[in-house]
Amino acid sequence: MPRLSLAEIQSDAVHRDGVSVMEYDRSGVTPGIVHLGIGAFHRAHMAVYVDSLLKDAPDWGIIGASLRRPDTRDALAPQDFLYTVAIRDAEGTRCRIIGSVLDVLDASSDRSELIETMADPKIRIVSLTVTEKGYCHDPATGELDEDHPDIVHDLAHPDDPISAPGIILAALARRQAAELVPFTVMSCDNLPANGETARRIVRRLAELRGDTKLTKYVHSVSFPSTMIDRIVPATTDEDRALVTEQTGLDDAWPIMTEPFTQWVIEDDFPAGRPPFETVGAQLVDDVEPFELMKLRMLNGSHSTMAYVGYLSGYQYVSEAISDAAIHRLIRNLMTEEAMPTLPMGADVLAPYRDELLARFANPALQHRTWQIAMDGSQKLPQRLLGTARARLEKDQSIERLALGVAAWMRYVTGRDEKGEAIDVKDPMASRLREIADAAGGDPERLATGLMALPEIFGADLPENPAFTGPVILALKSLYATGASVTATAVG
């Protein structure tokens, strides 16, 4: 079977039913964006939007950068950085070949080239999806973690940085020295006020450098916030085989996703931007209402479903949401606890809730609960604890939110209800395991130990009985009766 490539596309090899190919001349596309963290989500979301506009705006191609591993570059380079997005639902699979990514640099080996590329005046936007942990910040406060090993390294070696903030600052320093206008920094990560977070982190890092001219320059940089939404499961060998069968071409790393996609962007791009609004993105003055809606309804329920579902024995989200008790729990979590904290009315929120439940039930995606459960220590503050704080401020109950937190606590012990090992992927995994081992299976000791982590729970929640009480009660129930019975009782 031939490998996906420009030559194969130009030879009409993929002109098949259910397969769409870019409608522009790839040779005429030039880069205008550098994207840090070119993982599956970026390739299913932003890169697809950009691909849709290149026919009319060919100067906005993307140079991607992998910050830790060369996997994406190694997979895509032999196929001219083309890849397939497979959109799946109960009706079938539709494949689209994407050409908006022109090159991928590996920051571990191509760091100088990456920074030089970002400093090129043709680059007007630097976007990023580096996950919560990539910001080297304290998730509970949103401030730069000045003791983070990567930040310590970058301050000692400013011209050879390894963190995303450090790489951005190094490129801005080059542009400032060359008297060029700064690029816009656009975060596409699932963080509250992601643009504000990126601004705060990069500005603080510049201040720590002690260069007043650079600090002033960084203060002129625009950091628009965005809200992004599309479910993107990890790609499996079965997925690759399906794409090969449908396209007739081997693709080393296709992307599987759902039909739904959403992108809300604050319109603040002094250096210029592509016409995102012409391809379905929504340009707004303030993204916060949309962001809160997604974080508290989609992300919060997703995480709760991942932990409760995994502990209940479900491998996939669609399986978990088909369980009547979990479905009721998630629906009520959104309706009774998340929706009242949001500024929109029920006329907006209720249809959004119903759409989310339908998306979760999509059997074609096979989105693993284990995948969603990753990096919970970084996700919890934004996805569940912010909603809990909003409700506690008004003396409102948090029973379902507390179950989501308690299920995370049970999950990070590293043992499921049958005593089988859980592969906990989290930057704090070893520390979490130490606390779990010290608790010795006592749920109250476990909850108290984990809630003592200020990076996750801050200083307020561990001192608030209205928070600690429901969490401990839910965790005790998880240990005594299991996730399925507890979900039924709480839902």
N, C-alpha and C positions, 0 to 999 in steps of 0.2 A: 504494500500500500504506500503511495507516495506521501511525503511529508508536506504539510501545509507550508506554503511559501508564496511570494509574489509571483514567481514563475508559474506555479500551478494555477493560481487564480487567473492570471493573464491567458492561460491556455484553455480557459473555460471549464476547468475540471470540476468546479463546484456549482455549476449552474443546474441545481436540482431543486425539486419541490421542497419547500420548507427550509431552504438555505438562502440567506441574503448576503450579498457582498457589497463592500463599500462602493459608493458611486462617485468617487473622486480619484484623481490621478495622484497616487501616493508620492511620485517623484517630485511633485510640485509643493508638497507640504513641508513647512519649516517650523522649527520649535518656537513656542512662545511661553510654555509652561514647563517647570521642573517639578516633578512630584516625588516627595520623600515617603518611602514606605509603600512600594508598589506591590501590594498584596492582592488577594482575590477580591476584596471589597472594592478597591479602587477600580480594578479592571471590569467589574460588573456594574459600576455606577458612574463615576465622573468620566472615565475614559470612554464610556458609551455615549454620554451626552456630547463630549468633544467630537467623537467620531461622526455624530449626526450633523455637526455644523461645519466640518472641514470643507465641504463642497463649496460653500460660499465664503468661508473665512480660513483659508489654508495656512495662515501664519500662526496658528494656535496648536500645532502639534505638541506632543508630550515627550519629554525626556524623563524616564523613570529612574529611581534610585532605590536599591535595596540597602538597608543600613546595617544588617547583621550577617546575612548569608547570600551567596550568589545564586541560589536556586532558581529564582525567576529569570535572571539573565541567562543562565545556562540552558534553561528550558526553551526560552523564546528566541535566543539569538539565531539558532539554525533555521528558524522559520520566519526570518526577517521581522521578528517581534510582532507578527500577526498572532491572533488567537481567536478561539471561538467562544462566544457567549451562547449557552443553551438555555432557553427560556422554557420552563417546565410547569405544567399544571395537569389537571386530570384529563384534559383533552389531548395532551401529547407534548412533543418537544419541537421547538422551532429554533434553528441555529442561525447565528449571525456572526460573520467574520469581521473583527475589529482591527482597524489599521492606525488608530490615533497615537499609539505608542511607537515612537521612532527609534528609540534606543533605551537600554537599561544599563545603568552603571552600578557597580558593586562598590559601596562606600568603603569597604574594608581594604580593597586593593586599588580603587580608582578615586580615592578621596580628593586628591589635588585636581583631577579632571572634573570631578563633580562641582567643587567650589568654583573653579574657573568657569564652568558652564553656567552656574547660577549668577556669576558676576557679569556675564555677557549681556549687553543692553537689549538684545532681542528677547531675553527672558523677562517677562513682565509680571508673571505670577509664580510664586513658589507655594505649592499646595502640599498637604501632608495628611496621611493616615498612618500614624505610628502607634496607635492604641494609647490608652490612658498612661501606661507605664513609660511610653516614649518621651513624655514631657518632663521627666525627672522632677516631678513635683510631689508635694504632699497632697494626696487626694482629699483629705479632710479639710484642708485650708485653701488649696489651689495655689499655694506659694511655691517658689522654687525650693527644692531640697538642696541646700548648699553643701551638704555633706554627701550627696550622691556621688559614688565613685566616678561616674562619667563626667559630672560637673567639675569635680576636683581635677580630673585629668585635663578637661578642656581649658580650665583657668591656667593650668601649668603649661599647656601646649596649645595656645589659641590658634595657631596656624595648622594644627593637625588634630582637629576635634573629632570626637567619636559620637557625640550625642546629636539628636536632631536640632535642639536649640543652639548647640555649639556650631554646627555646620551652617545654620542659617546666619548666625552672627558673623562667622568668618567670611561668608559671601557678601554680607552687607558691608563689612569692613573694607573689602576689596572695592566695592562700588563707591563707597564714601571716599576712598583714597583716589579713585579715578574721576571723582566729581560727577558721577552718574546718578540719575534719579533712582530711588530704591524700588525694588519690586514689591508687590503686594503679597503678604503672607496669608494664605487661606487654609485654615484648619478644616478638615472634613472628618474629624474624629467624634465619637459619641461622648462628648463632654458638655456639661452645661456651660454656656457662654464660651464655646471653644475658641473663638477669636480673642476674647478678653483673656482667657487663660494663656494662649500663645503670646499675646502682647506682654502680659505681666512677666512671664518666664524669660522671654528674650530681653526685655528691658532690664530686668534685674541682673541677668547675666552680663549685659553690657556695662551696667554700673559697677559690677564686681571686677570688670577688666580695668577700671580706673582711667579710661580714655574719655575725657569730657567731650571731645569732638564726635567720637563714635556714638556716645550716649545720646547726644543731641540729634544726631542723624537717625538713630534707631527710633527716637520719639516722633519722627516724621513718617514712619512706616505705617501703612494701613493694615489692620488685622480684622477683616470682616468675619463675623460669625456665620455659620451655616447650619442647617438641619438636613440630615441625609437619612434616607430610609430605603433599604432593599435587603431582603433576606438572601444570604449567600452561604450555602453549606460548603463544607470542604469537598474537594473533588476526589472521587474514588476511581479505581481502575475500571469499575463497571461503567462509570460516567465517560471515561475516555473511550471505551469500546463503543458506547452508544453514539458518541460524536463521530467517531471514525465511520461507523455504519451509515450514519445519516449524511455526512459530507463527502465520504469517499477519500478522506485525507487523514493522516495521522497528525494529531495535535498533542504535544507533550503536556500541555497544561491548559485545557479548556476550563471555562467557568460555568457553573450551574447556578441558575437563579430563578426567581419568580417573575411573573409579568409585571407586578406592581413596582413602581419606582417613584421616588419623590426627592426633590432637592429645593430647599428654600435658602436663599442667599441674601445677605445684606449687601446692598448695592453701593460699595465703597471701594473703587478701584482707580486711584489717581493715575496709575501707569497704563490704564486701559484694560479691557477685558473682552472675551469673546461674546457674541450675542447669545448668551445662555438662554434668554427668554424665548428665543425662536425655536428651541428644541425641548421645551417643556419645563424648564426650571422656573421657579417663581422668585423674582427680585423684589425685596421688601426693604423697608427702613429699619425694622426691628424683628429679628428672628426669634426672640425669646419666647413668645407665646407658642409658636410652633414647636420649638425645642422642648419646652416643658411638657407639651402634650405627648410628644414622642417618648421622652425619657420616662415619664411617669406611667404612661399607658402601654406602649410597646415594650420598651426596654425593661421596665420594672416587672411587668407580667412575664416577659420572656425569661428573665433570670429566675423568678419564682417557679415558673413551670419547669425550667431546666433542673433545679435542685430537687423539687418535689417529684418531678417525673423520673429523674434518674434513680432516686431512692425507692421509687415505686416499681422500678424494674423496666422502665421504658427507655429504649435506645433512641427513638426519634420523637421530635416535637409533635408530629401528626398523630402518633400513637398516644402520647400523653394527653393531648387535648381531646381525643376521642373517649377518654375515661370520663364518665359523667361527673364524678366527684371533682376531678381536676378542672374540667370545663366550667363547672359552677364556681369553683374557687377563683379561677382567673377572671371570669366574667364579673363576679362580685368584687374582686379586688379593683378592677377598673371602675366599675359603676359606683360602688359604695365608698371607696377610699381614695382613688386617684382623681376621678372626675370632679369631685367637689373642691379640689385644690387648684383647679385650672380656671383661667379667665374666660374661656369660651363657654357658650351655652350648650344645653343638651342637644339642640338642633345640629350642632357641629360634632359634639363629642360622641353622641350615641351612634351615629352612622360610622364614625371612625372606629369605635369599639367593635361593632359588628363586622366591619371590614377586617380588622385584626384577627378576630376569631376565625373568620373564613380563611385568611392567609395561613394561620397556624395549622389549619386542617388540611392544607395542600399535601396530598400523599406523594406527589412526584418529587418533592424537594429532598426528602430524607435528611433533614437538618438534625444533627445529633445533639441530644441534651448535653452530652459531655463537652462538645465544642462550645456551646453557649456558656457552660459553667466555668470556662477558663478565666483566669485573672479576676476572680471574684473580689479579692481585696481591693482592687482598683475600681471595680464597677459598682460595688455596693453603695458607696457614698452618694453617687449620682442617681442610681436607678431606684433605690428603695429608701435610703436614709433621708434624702431631701424631702420626699413625700411624707415620711413619718414626722419629720420636724414640722412641716406645714400643718399637719393635723394636730400634733401635740400642742402647738401654739394656740389652737382653738379648743383645746380640751376634748378632742375627738378621738374615737377608738382607732387602734391600729392592728386589730387582731390578725388580719390577713397579711399585712406587711410584716408583722412579727413572725408569722410562719415562714415567709420567704427568707428572712434573716436567719431564723433557727435552722431551716433546711440547709442553708449555706454552712452553718456551724457544724451540722451533722456531717455534711459532705466532706469538709476539709479535714476531718479526722483521718481520712485515708482508708476507711473501712465502711463498706455498705452494710445493709441490714442483715445480709447473710454471712458477714465476716470476710467477704472477698475484698481484695485490695482495690482502691480507687486511684487512678493515675491523676493526681491533683496537679494541674498546671497553673502555677501562680508565682509571681515574683517573691511572695512571702511564704511559700509553701513550707520551707523547713521550720520557720518560726511558728507557723500555725500548727504544724505537727508536734513541735515541742510542747506547746500549750495543751494540745489534745492528749498527748502522752501523760503529762503531769496531772491532768484531770482524772485519769484512770477510769473513764467511763461514767463519771458523775456529771450529769447534764448541767447542774447548777454551777459546778466548778468550771466546766468547759465554757459556759456562757459568760461567766464572770471574767475568766481569763482572756477570752477573745475580745470582750467589750472593753477591756483595759488597754487595747491598742489604739492610741490617739490618732494614728495615721488613718484609721478607718472610721472610728466612732467619735472622734473629737473628744472634747472635755465635757460636753454637756449631756450627751445621751447616757453615758454610764452612771451619771448622778441623778437621772430622772426615773423614778419608780414607774411612771406611766409608760416608759419604754422598756426598762429592764424586766418588769413583771411579766408582760405578755410574751416577751422573747423567751424567758426562762420557762414559762408555762408551756409554750409551744415545743420547746426543745425536750422537755420532760415527756411530753406526749409522743414525740417522734421516737424516743428511746423506748417508751413503755408499750406503745401500740403500733408503731410504724407509720410511714408516710401516707399510705393509702387511707388508713382509718382516721388519721389526724386531718387529712384533707377533707374527708367527708364530714368530720365534726365541725371544722372551722368554716368550710365553704358556705 
